[in-house]
Amino acid sequence: MLTIRHLSKTYANGVHALRGIDLDIPQGMFGLLGPNGAGKSSLMRTIATLQDPDQGSIELDGTDLLADKPATRRLLGYLPQEFGVYPKVSAEAMLEHFAVLKGVTARGERRELTEALLRQVNLWDVRKRKLGSFSGGMRQRFGIAQALIGSPKLVIVDEPTAGLDPEERNRFLNLLAEIGEKVVVILSTHIVADVTDLCPRMAIIGQGQVLLTGEPREAIRSLDGRVWRRTIDKAELDNYRARMTILSTRLAGGRTLLHVLADAPPEPGFEPVVPDLEDVYFGRLRAQATARAA
Ligand SMILES: Nc1ncnc2c1ncn2[C@@H]1O[C@H](COP(=O)(O)OP(=O)(O)OP(=O)(O)O)[C@@H](O)[C@H]1O
């Protein structure tokens, strides 16, 4: 279990990126969902000991992760948002190089480890190919292979599915789910479906604060009977916005589809919707925006 308490960070430019984050993250896949700028990468980098918080603590099964950074890094696998590789080096050679950096210096052991990891991420057949020739999905799977060197207890992946096509995304998420059977995996994403499809637990963060944490299913259930939809002309949108709590708007066949939060049908013409995690997500972000504007 990863326990985060009162974590805060203000950057030198005055941006208050983390505002007292409290989270309990058990074994398995944990989705950290939030829009761009919410503070996800700041949180991931802090857990990965790449930057210090101003305040707060992070413990893994009772061990203080911020106290001994080299020790923490041995427990940890990290796939950053911008994962650079040498394009002219083969997958196999690069992974061996990463293994050396992680302290796997015995040649035989390193060979075995490299083979096992490349097989696990399904890149064994292309191990001699240069990384520069890899597709986005292959590169991300390679990123996971390097994160798994040293059998980490905690794996952090920061927005890994952005830019992947649906098939590659599926393949990547399945791989993460397998890893999540054994260790804590934190998946940071702004893609709601990544969390719906994969994460038994999650948190939504916005403007450096935890807006909700728990099971996606429970969060969705809390909206049962409270989400309504209607298709309107785009020109009417401001009028509706002034009168109702709009969760989301989507263009559908040249018109605008509204999802509205209300305890009863807001007006004739609205029909009930079976809520989903997007409704939860937009609802929380909206409530935060409203509270901050007040
Ligand atoms: N090193 C830094 N110095 C100053 N401000 C920063 C720094 N890193 C991030 N920020 C700011 O902190 C806020 C949170 O950024 P962060 O990258 O943690 O968010 P995010 O949720 O990961 O979003 P994104 O998906 O866009 O990376 C943003 O306003 C960002 O501009």
PDBQT file of the ligand as one rigid body, heavy atoms in Angstrom, charges set to zero:
ROOT
HETATM    1  N1  LIG A 301       8.956  22.615 -13.347  1.00  0.00    +0.000 N 
HETATM    2  C1  LIG A 301       7.900  23.420 -13.321  1.00  0.00    +0.000 A 
HETATM    3  N2  LIG A 301       8.015  24.736 -13.050  1.00  0.00    +0.000 NA
HETATM    4  C2  LIG A 301       6.940  25.534 -12.998  1.00  0.00    +0.000 A 
HETATM    5  N3  LIG A 301       5.662  25.130 -13.195  1.00  0.00    +0.000 NA
HETATM    6  C3  LIG A 301       5.473  23.824 -13.466  1.00  0.00    +0.000 A 
HETATM    7  C4  LIG A 301       6.566  22.903 -13.551  1.00  0.00    +0.000 A 
HETATM    8  N4  LIG A 301       6.064  21.674 -13.842  1.00  0.00    +0.000 NA
HETATM    9  C5  LIG A 301       4.733  21.827 -13.935  1.00  0.00    +0.000 A 
HETATM   10  N5  LIG A 301       4.377  23.115 -13.713  1.00  0.00    +0.000 N 
HETATM   11  C6  LIG A 301       3.010  23.664 -13.665  1.00  0.00    +0.000 C 
HETATM   12  O1  LIG A 301       2.334  22.971 -12.627  1.00  0.00    +0.000 OA
HETATM   13  C7  LIG A 301       0.986  22.676 -12.997  1.00  0.00    +0.000 C 
HETATM   14  C8  LIG A 301       0.781  21.159 -12.963  1.00  0.00    +0.000 C 
HETATM   15  O2  LIG A 301       1.563  20.568 -14.014  1.00  0.00    +0.000 OA
HETATM   16  P1  LIG A 301       1.691  18.999 -14.231  1.00  0.00    +0.000 P 
HETATM   17  O3  LIG A 301       2.624  18.800 -15.387  1.00  0.00    +0.000 OA
HETATM   18  O4  LIG A 301       2.011  18.371 -12.943  1.00  0.00    +0.000 OA
HETATM   19  O5  LIG A 301       0.212  18.631 -14.650  1.00  0.00    +0.000 OA
HETATM   20  P2  LIG A 301      -0.349  17.377 -15.433  1.00  0.00    +0.000 P 
HETATM   21  O6  LIG A 301      -1.645  17.055 -14.782  1.00  0.00    +0.000 OA
HETATM   22  O7  LIG A 301       0.677  16.320 -15.512  1.00  0.00    +0.000 OA
HETATM   23  O8  LIG A 301      -0.619  17.965 -16.857  1.00  0.00    +0.000 OA
HETATM   24  P3  LIG A 301       0.008  17.564 -18.264  1.00  0.00    +0.000 P 
HETATM   25  O9  LIG A 301      -0.748  16.370 -18.682  1.00  0.00    +0.000 OA
HETATM   26  O10 LIG A 301      -0.268  18.783 -19.093  1.00  0.00    +0.000 OA
HETATM   27  O11 LIG A 301       1.474  17.317 -18.003  1.00  0.00    +0.000 OA
HETATM   28  C9  LIG A 301       0.796  23.276 -14.377  1.00  0.00    +0.000 C 
HETATM   29  O12 LIG A 301       0.237  24.549 -14.204  1.00  0.00    +0.000 OA
HETATM   30  C10 LIG A 301       2.206  23.387 -14.919  1.00  0.00    +0.000 C 
HETATM   31  O13 LIG A 301       2.324  24.439 -15.840  1.00  0.00    +0.000 OA
ENDROOT
TORSDOF 0
